[in-house]
Amino acid sequence: MSAAGSPCAERDPILPGATLGILGGGQLGSMFAAAAKRMGYRVEAISDVADCPAARVCDRVHVGAYDDPAFLAEVGRGLAVVTFEFENVPAAAGEALAEVTAVRPEPRILHTTQDRVREKAFLVARGFPCAPHRVVRSRDELGAAVAALGLPAVLKTAAFGYDGKGQLKLAAAADVEPAWAALGGGLDGPHALVLESWIDFECEISVVAARGLDGTVAAFAPTRNAHAHHILDVSTAPAGLPDSVLATATDTAGRILAALGVVGVACVEFFVTRDGRVLVNEIAPRTHNSGHLTIEACETSQFEQQVRAVCGLPLGATRPVAPAAMANLLGDCWGADPGRVPREPDWAAALAVPGVRLHLYGKREPRLGRKMGHLTAVAGSVAEAVARVEEARRRACRG
């Protein structure tokens, strides 16, 4: 039994004034904390580093190891509920916290979604469409997977991959051996590789959705996502796709959250193929980079929705207020080449673009490819919103 008490008590709403916990100290935790504190909650982060973005906003940061159950249990006893801000932590960390308090979404969901082998098995078992794939645990199995799926294909690590890390495209037979050498050397236990067929997609979209304690699902409108060097570059809403595609993605996301039993916010990423099929790519049991534009563009942001969902409150309206775009700000904008002193971007020039909002995460060290912040704009059309954030970013980064 958790610290919440009886099963009935575990279903009662957690009201403002309570202390919420966030597992992880990154920018998603910082934005969750900002939303929760505006609503009257205290927020404490659990992080393995003290100097983290969440430290700027949270009432307290507990610093310790994610694999230290005694530390986690001690912290958890003072929290009304804990949620995730990133998934690359041991699922056992969530389990240790669940011994003493409510954890939402449940740790078993983190266990499923943080490993591509388990995630693909979940999707296939429940009939959710995804790319053809094979699990690979040896060089011979990779050869058999290539023979079965054909090339091109993408070889991915099962765990700890994000922003394009831990995956390589196999365009031709000559790519197989180097890819195996790069990714296959450290296979152990469940951490296998996954070979996926290459999807010649029209675009990538994502659906951020919340599911409450009562099973109610509220989804934000799908966002269309453009990537650069495997990192999300620009997200836009509305996505500019046929209503049938948008409806399929929204319905699929809701059914995935229900099948997993999510209480909280999760994001489902999709490929939209040139013939209109909608294939699940990945699931993240947390708020998402592509949902940042909801802060300005929707009646309820993804972060307020996360607070509402994990606290057992009624979910907020997800209606968009205007077309919107978000552009990521990477460390590259600081000129963060190795051996070069970073320069501060020209924020005044960026903010001179009408309708642009700046969000910086408080990370001290800019590095190439590191997400340091983002820009958003709402406008009369998606094209205008994109033009504004891209112009603002160009000015900030000095061209």
N, C-alpha and C positions, 0 to 999 in steps of 0.2 A: 504494500500500500504506500503510495507517495505521501509527501508532506501535506498534500491538499486535503487528506482525510478520507471521508467516505466516498463511494462511487457517486453519490448524488452531488457532493461538494465538488468533485472533479468536473461536473457539468455546469456548475454555477459560473456566471461571468466573473472575470477578474477586473475589478473596477479601478479607475484612476486613484492614485495614491499607493498602489501596490508597486513592488519592485520586479521588473522584468529582466531576464537574462538573455544575452546574445552570445552564442558560441562563435568566436572569431572576432577579430578587431579591425577588419578592413573597412572600406568605404561603404559597403552595404550595411554594415553594423552601425556606422556613423549616421547614415540617413534614416535607418530604423529608429535609432535613439532620438534623433531630432523630431521625428513624427510623434514618438511616444511621449517625449517630454512636453511637447506642445499640448498633448491631451491630458497631462497631469500625472504621468507615471514617472517613477525613478527607473533608471536603466543602468545595469552593470554588465560590462563585457568580460568575457573569459578569453584570454589571449596568451600566446606563448612569447609575445614581445610587449614591452611596456610602451614604446614609442610607436603607436599605431593610430590610424585615422580616428577610430572610435574613441580614443582617449580625449579628443578635443571636445566631445559632446557628452559622453557618458558620465554618470555621477561617480563611477568607480571602475577601475580595470583590475581584475584579478589576474596576475601573471603567474603562469605555471605550465607544466607539461600536459599536453592533451592525453597522454597515456598514463597519467597519475590518478588512479581512481580515488585515492584518499583526498587529494587536493580538490577534485571535482565534486565529490560528495560534500565536503565542507562548504564550498562555495554555493552549491545547489540548495542547501538547506535554507539559505536566506532569500531565495528567489521564488516568486509565485509561479513562473513558467519560464522555460528556456526555448529559444528558437535558433535556427542556423543562419549564419550570414555567408558561409561558404562550406563546401562539402568535402574538401580535402583534409578532413580530420578523421581519425579512427572512429568507426561506428561505435566502438566500445566507449568512447567518450560520452556519447549520447546515452548509452546504456547505464553508465555510472551515474549520470545526472538523473536519469529516470528512476533510479532507486530512491531518490529523496524528493523529487518534485516532478511536475508535469513537463514533458518535452514534446513540443509540437513544431513540425511533424514528428511522428514517432521515429526512434532510431532505426527501426527495421527498414524504413523507407530510405534513409540515408544509405544503409547497407546495400540496398538494391540499386540505387541510382549512381553510386560513386564507382561502380565497376561495370564496364561495358558488357562483359559476359553475362552478368546477372541482369542488367537492364534489358539487353536484347532478348534474353530468355523470358523475362516478364512480358515484353511486347508480343513476342511470338505466341506464347501460351494463351494470351488473351485476344489474339486476333487483330492487334493494332499493326497497320502496315508500316514496314521499315525496309531499308535497303537489304537485298540479299547479302548474306555474310556467312563466314565460317570462323570458328574458334581455332586458334593456332597455338600449340604449345611446343612445337619442335620444328626443325628445318624441313623434315619430311612432310609434316602436316601443312606447312606453308606451301610446299610444292603441290600438294593435293588440292589445297584451297584455290590456288591460282588456276590449276587445271579445271576445277569445277566452275569457278566464277568467271574466268577469263580476265583479260586486261583491256583497258586500265582498271585499276582498283586502288584502294587506300588501305594501308596497313597502320593500325592504331594500337597503342598500348591500352590494356583494359582499364588501368587505373591511373590517376594522377595526371591526366592530360587536360589541358585547357589552352585556349588561344592558339591552337595549331601545334602546341607542343606535344611530342609523343605520337606524331603521325607523319607518314610519308606516302606520297603518291607513287604507285608503280605503273609507269606508262608503257613499259616494254619489258621483255624477259631479262634484259641486262640490269634492270633495277632491282630484281628480286634479291640477289645476294648482298648488295650493299645495304638494302633495307633491313634484311635479317641481321647483318652485322651491327647495324646501328640500334635496332630495337629489341632484338631477340636474345641478347647475351645474358640478361639478368633474370630470366623467367624463373619464378618459383611459386609453388602453390597455386592459388587461384588467379594470380596476376599474369594472365596469359596475354596474347595478342588477339586482335580481331581483324580479319580481312573483310572489307566491304566492297561490293561492286561500286564502280564509279557511276554516280548519278548525274546525267547530263541535265541539270535542273535549270529552270527559267529563273528562279530566285529562291532565296531563303526567307522564311518568315518565322515569327515566334508568337506564342500566345502566353501571356502572363495571366494567371487565374488564381482565385482564392477559393478555399472551401472551408466552411464554418463547422462548428461542433455539431450542428443539426443537419449537416450534409448539403446545405445550400451552396451552390457554386456561382460565383460572379466572375466573369471573364472580361478582361480589357480587349478592345479591338485589336486584331492581329497587327503587328508591326512588320514592315518590310526592312530587311537588314542587308546592308552592303558591307563586305569585308575587304580589308587590305592586309596582305601578308598574314592571313588567317586570323586577324584580330578584327572585331567589330569596329567599323569605321563610322557609318551613318545609319541611323534607324529613322523610319518615317511612318506616320499614321495619318490618314488611312493608307492602307497598303496598295491600293490601286489595282486590285485583282477582282475577278468575277465573284459575285455574291456566293455562288455555289462553293468556290474554293474557300472563301472566308468562313462560311458556315461549317464546312467540313472540318477545318482546322479548329474552330472554336468548340464544336461538339466533341471532337476527338480529345482535345485537352481536358475538357470537363470529365469525360469518361475515364481518362487516365488518372486524374486526381481522385475520382471516386473508387477506381479499382485499387489504387494504392492505399486508400484510406487517409489521404492527406488532410490534416487540419493545419491551415496556414496558407502560405503563398508558394506557388511553384511555377516554373516556366517550361513549356514544351516547345522545342525548336523543330521546324519542319523544312523539308525540301519540297518545293512545288515543281513538278516536272513539266516539260513542254507540252505534254498532252493532258495537263490538268490534274494529275494525281497528287495527293498530299501524303508524303511519307515522313514518319517520325524520325528525327535525327538523334536528339538527346533530350533528357529530362533533368532539370535542376530543381531540387526541392527547396527553393529560396527565391527571393527577389532576383531581378536579372538586369544586366546592363541595358538590354533593349527596352526595358520598361522605365528607364529614367525619365523619359519625356512625359510620363503620366503626372509628374510633379506639377508641371505647368499646363498640361493638355487635357487633364481629366478632372472630374468633380472630386474624385478620391484618388490619391496617389497610391502606387503599389506599396509604399512603406506604411502609410496609414492603414491600408487594407490588411497588411501583415499584422499590425498591432490589433486591429479589430478581430481578425480571425483567430489568432493564438490566444486572445483574451476571452473568446466566446461571446463577443459582442455582435450585433447585427452588422452585416457587411455593407460597405458604402456603395453608392452609385458609381458605375464605371463609365458613364457617358462622357464622350469627348466634348470639350468646349470649343476646339478649333483644330484645324490641321496643324501638325507639328513635326519637327525634325530635331534629332539629337546627333551631335558630332563628338566623338571621343577626342580627348586631348592626351596624347602619349608623351613620354619623356623626350621623344624626338623633337618636340616643339621647343624644348629648352636647348637644342643643339647638343644633346647628351651623348656625343661620340666618346668612345674610350680615350682617356688622356686629355680631354678638352674640358675647360671650365664651363659649366652650364650658364646660360644667360637667361634672365627672367623674360618671359614673353611680354609683349606689349598689350597688357590687358585693357588699358584706356582706349587703344585703337579698336580692339575687339568690341568693347561695350558701346562704342559709337555707332555700331550697326543697330538700327531700330529693332526692338523686340527681342534682342538676344539676352539670355541669362547665363551667368557663369557659375559653375559649381566646381570648386577645387577641393581635393580630398585631404590636403594637409600632409602629404608624403614628402619627406625631407629630401630624398635623393631621387632626382629624375634619371631614368635609364631608358635606353632604346626599347620601345615596345611596352613600357610600363604605363598603366592607366593612371594618369595624374589628376584627371578631372574630365568635365564634359561641358559642352555648350548646348543650349536648347533655344528654340524659337517657335512661336506660334504665329500663324499668318493666315491670310485668306485662302491659300492653297498650299499643297505640299511642296510644289516647285518653288514657291516663294520662301517657304520656311527653310528648305534645303539651301537655297541661294544665300540666305542670311547667315546660317551657321557656318557654311563653308567660307563665306567672305570674312566672317569674324575670326574663324580659325586661321585663315591666310594672313590676316592683319596681325593677329597675336604672334604667330610664328614668323613674322616678318617675311612673308612670301613663301 
